[in-house]
Amino acid sequence: MDISRMIELFSVTVNNPIAKKAIKKTLRRENGTVKLDSYLKAFAEGEEVSTMEYKAIKSVIKTGLKIFGGKEEDLKERLRDAYWRRGFINVLTGLVEFGVRKPFVPGAPFLVVWDITYACNLRCKHCYSTAGKPWKDELTTEEALKVVDVLADAGVTAIAFSGGEPLLRRDLYRIASYAHDRGMFVAVATNGTLLTEENVEKLKDAGVGFVQISLDGKKETHEEFRGIPGIYDKVIEGIKRAVKGGLITCISTTATKINKHDLIAVMDTAEELGVEWFMLYNFVPTGRGDFKMDLSCDEREVLLKELWKRLKSTGINFMSTAPYYARIAMQEESSTIPTHFYNPNLEGRLKSLAEFIGGCGCGRFYVAIRANGNIEPCVFFPLTLGSMREFESGEDFLRFWKENETLNMLRDKDSIEICGKCRYRYVCGGCRARAYAYTGDFMKADPGCIIVEKKLKKASCE
């Protein structure tokens, strides 16, 4: 059975008036805990709870298992993980609040990328935040802890602290630890130069579960890119320490004209160093990023195809913010992996999930927070939608998430110019940040896509 049909059937079950009412009641908090979390824990441990709500939830779960063909014991094992329960609740909330949509919209952002400071010890050519010195109005420690409370109460699954260089903010470990204690998965994106053994241990102690380290090419290329000579070896040592320290480690690279020739070598380095993930960022000309650095459509197409071929011979996990990667994967080998990330353990199942997962998650799966609390659709998309300083509770944030006009426009892939008529719109849809950077209108077509380029050329000749 087609997975989209399965999701539709499961949605019918979730939206049954009795089940829907029960689920909504369990999404309320009692003594600081979402009731549904307690019910899922009980289900995972095989405990019985004598309430009608629990029976309704258990019925929904069992119906879902029948529809999707899952094994109850496998689900119970996953539900013993607090992060997985949080994500599961987020999915159920999305189905209740937004229904079945292509692509799917969760009840709260799965991920919030938070630029915790704009202090930085490097001067990268492509920096979206033009980092260097901290802003005068950056959130104080107490304000940051309040933001964590708001996001946690809203049901956000994960926070990724970025910048600038987040390790330069002295209270990072306190804020990260607090976010971890509030039940969210915590990640940190760093340039790697400050990953001493002591700092790696402090990240682990703070509950950080994932560290993303920037490496943009071989030694000469990386140091040219990052603006400081002599840092390459520090970054490599930082990566080794993160891996040795037991952190889930990711090497990230932004693809530009400067480093396109080095990207396969960076992937090789990632595998040699034993990192688990490789992340390819789609360059967006914003901040210090110059339009001249951007790849042409042909260059991007060739690069993504090369990466696709390289991935066929590796065991490394892969993510990319380039939404066209999904389309290329479908065109190259339609039987497998048509999505913007690649995990070899999921091969064969991602194709059917692609339209549900979707391409660009901007404003749909995640949002960004600036160091001063301003909210943007993503870190590469400098359009202020509100401020975390305005919210007193998780309910305030969820109201914003559900009702903000810009976010709802970004979720409507059918209305995007050119991309909205493309057969790949639900698995790709183009990069909204790039459309905004090039045209000032985020609902315009992404000029980085070769299909868009051909259509625009054809239109200009008619």
BELTA-V364614 format. One record per pair of residues at least 6 apart in sequence whose C-alpha atoms are under 6 Angstrom apart, sorted by sequence separation. I is the first residue (numbers start at 1). J is the second residue. If there is no record, write none. Layout:
# BELTA-V364614
i=I j=J
i=I j=J
This chain:
# BELTA-V364614
i=14 j=20
i=28 j=34
i=79 j=85
i=216 j=222
i=223 j=229
i=285 j=291
i=369 j=375
i=414 j=420
i=419 j=425
i=436 j=442
i=27 j=34
i=368 j=375
i=376 j=383
i=413 j=420
i=435 j=442
i=330 j=338
i=368 j=376
i=376 j=384
i=26 j=35
i=27 j=36
i=329 j=338
i=368 j=377
i=375 j=384
i=376 j=385
i=435 j=444
i=26 j=36
i=337 j=347
i=367 j=377
i=368 j=378
i=375 j=385
i=419 j=429
i=432 j=442
i=94 j=105
i=120 j=131
i=367 j=378
i=368 j=379
i=375 j=386
i=435 j=446
i=94 j=106
i=120 j=132
i=326 j=338
i=336 j=348
i=374 j=386
i=375 j=387
i=94 j=107
i=118 j=131
i=119 j=132
i=219 j=232
i=326 j=339
i=337 j=350
i=338 j=351
i=374 j=387
i=93 j=107
i=119 j=133
i=326 j=340
i=337 j=351
i=363 j=377
i=373 j=387
i=91 j=106
i=118 j=133
i=119 j=134
i=325 j=340
i=336 j=351
i=339 j=354
i=362 j=377
i=373 j=388
i=431 j=446
i=90 j=106
i=118 j=134
i=362 j=378
i=430 j=446
i=90 j=107
i=117 j=134
i=323 j=340
i=320 j=340
i=187 j=208
i=192 j=213
i=186 j=208
i=187 j=209
i=189 j=211
i=191 j=213
i=319 j=341
i=186 j=209
i=187 j=210
i=188 j=211
i=189 j=212
i=190 j=213
i=191 j=214
i=318 j=341
i=187 j=211
i=318 j=342
i=165 j=190
i=250 j=275
i=317 j=342
i=158 j=184
i=160 j=186
i=249 j=275
i=252 j=278
i=254 j=280
i=317 j=343
i=419 j=445
i=157 j=184
i=158 j=185
i=159 j=186
i=160 j=187
i=161 j=188
i=162 j=189
i=180 j=207
i=249 j=276
i=250 j=277
i=251 j=278
i=252 j=279
i=253 j=280
i=254 j=281
i=416 j=443
i=417 j=444
i=418 j=445
i=158 j=186
i=160 j=188
i=250 j=278
i=252 j=280
i=253 j=281
i=255 j=283
i=416 j=444
i=417 j=445
i=177 j=206
i=254 j=283
i=176 j=206
i=177 j=207
i=22 j=53
i=148 j=179
i=44 j=76
i=131 j=164
i=173 j=206
i=44 j=79
i=44 j=80
i=257 j=293
i=323 j=359
i=19 j=56
i=210 j=247
i=214 j=251
i=215 j=252
i=216 j=253
i=256 j=293
i=323 j=360
i=209 j=247
i=210 j=248
i=211 j=249
i=212 j=250
i=213 j=251
i=214 j=252
i=215 j=253
i=256 j=294
i=257 j=295
i=210 j=249
i=212 j=251
i=213 j=252
i=214 j=253
i=256 j=295
i=277 j=316
i=279 j=318
i=281 j=320
i=282 j=321
i=276 j=316
i=277 j=317
i=278 j=318
i=279 j=319
i=280 j=320
i=281 j=321
i=282 j=322
i=193 j=234
i=277 j=318
i=279 j=320
i=193 j=235
i=217 j=259
i=192 j=235
i=195 j=238
i=120 j=164
i=363 j=407
i=118 j=163
i=119 j=164
i=120 j=165
i=217 j=262
i=110 j=156
i=113 j=159
i=115 j=161
i=117 j=163
i=118 j=164
i=192 j=238
i=108 j=155
i=109 j=156
i=110 j=157
i=111 j=158
i=112 j=159
i=113 j=160
i=114 j=161
i=115 j=162
i=116 j=163
i=117 j=164
i=364 j=411
i=108 j=156
i=111 j=159
i=114 j=162
i=115 j=163
i=217 j=266
i=381 j=433
i=380 j=433
i=10 j=64
i=358 j=426
i=359 j=427
i=358 j=427
i=359 j=428
i=87 j=157
i=355 j=426
i=355 j=427
i=354 j=427
i=125 j=225
i=124 j=225
i=124 j=226
i=123 j=226
i=124 j=227
i=123 j=227
i=324 j=428
i=323 j=428
i=323 j=430
i=284 j=434
i=297 j=448
i=297 j=449
i=297 j=450
i=130 j=287
i=128 j=286
i=129 j=287
i=130 j=288
i=128 j=287
i=127 j=287
i=127 j=288
i=126 j=288
i=127 j=289
i=126 j=289
i=138 j=371
i=139 j=372
i=138 j=372
i=137 j=372
i=154 j=394
i=153 j=394
i=150 j=393
i=150 j=394
i=103 j=355
i=104 j=356
i=102 j=355
i=103 j=356
i=102 j=356
i=103 j=357
i=112 j=366
i=114 j=368
i=117 j=371
i=103 j=358
i=110 j=365
i=111 j=366
i=112 j=367
i=113 j=368
i=114 j=369
i=115 j=370
i=116 j=371
i=109 j=365
i=110 j=366
i=112 j=368
i=115 j=371
i=109 j=366
i=105 j=364
i=103 j=426
i=3 j=352
